[in-house]
Amino acid sequence: MRDQHVPICGEHQISKEWKPTTFESDEDGVSIQAPNVYAWVSPRDGEASFTPETTDELIATVRELITPAKRTRERGSMPTE
């Protein structure tokens, strides 16, 4: 990713940094976090911009995890990881 054009934070007008961050998704009261996902991150406020390829993978992963997490919640126990 280093050889691509570095995006600019629209709010702060500064270059974003290519580094790991945590992706978070909340759906119907179920929260999923994926740490150490690389993205373009604003050094000022931490706002992350994921590449289209990474976004596609994250969406697929969340879809795979959300259904069993909801079923587990309905049974009254939440997974620990």
URSULPE-V538238 format. One record per residue. N is the residue number from 1. RES is the residue in one letter. SS is DSSP state (~ for helix, > for strand, _ for the rest). PHI is phi in whole degrees, 0 to 359 (none if undefined). Layout:
BEGIN
<<N	RES	SS	PHI> <N	RES	SS	PHI>>
END
This chain:
BEGIN
<<1	M	_	none> <2	R	_	298> <3	D	_	274> <4	Q	_	276> <5	H	_	297> <6	V	_	278> <7	P	_	290> <8	I	>	253> <9	C	_	294> <10	G	_	297> <11	E	_	282> <12	H	_	253> <13	Q	_	57> <14	I	_	231> <15	S	>	293> <16	K	>	279> <17	E	>	245> <18	W	>	275> <19	K	>	200> <20	P	>	287> <21	T	>	214> <22	T	>	253> <23	F	>	274> <24	E	>	231> <25	S	>	222> <26	D	>	236> <27	E	>	218> <28	D	_	51> <29	G	_	81> <30	V	>	253> <31	S	>	252> <32	I	>	235> <33	Q	>	236> <34	A	>	236> <35	P	>	280> <36	N	>	60> <37	V	>	261> <38	Y	>	286> <39	A	>	202> <40	W	>	277> <41	V	>	238> <42	S	>	288> <43	P	_	290> <44	R	_	279> <45	D	_	237> <46	G	_	79> <47	E	_	297> <48	A	>	257> <49	S	>	238> <50	F	_	270> <51	T	_	292> <52	P	~	302> <53	E	~	295> <54	T	~	294> <55	T	~	300> <56	D	~	301> <57	E	~	295> <58	L	~	294> <59	I	~	298> <60	A	~	297> <61	T	~	294> <62	V	~	299> <63	R	~	299> <64	E	~	292> <65	L	~	271> <66	I	~	293> <67	T	~	296> <68	P	~	295> <69	A	~	294> <70	K	~	294> <71	R	~	297> <72	T	~	297> <73	R	~	298> <74	E	~	296> <75	R	~	282> <76	G	_	100> <77	S	_	227> <78	M	_	254> <79	P	_	294> <80	T	_	271> <81	E	_	228>>
END
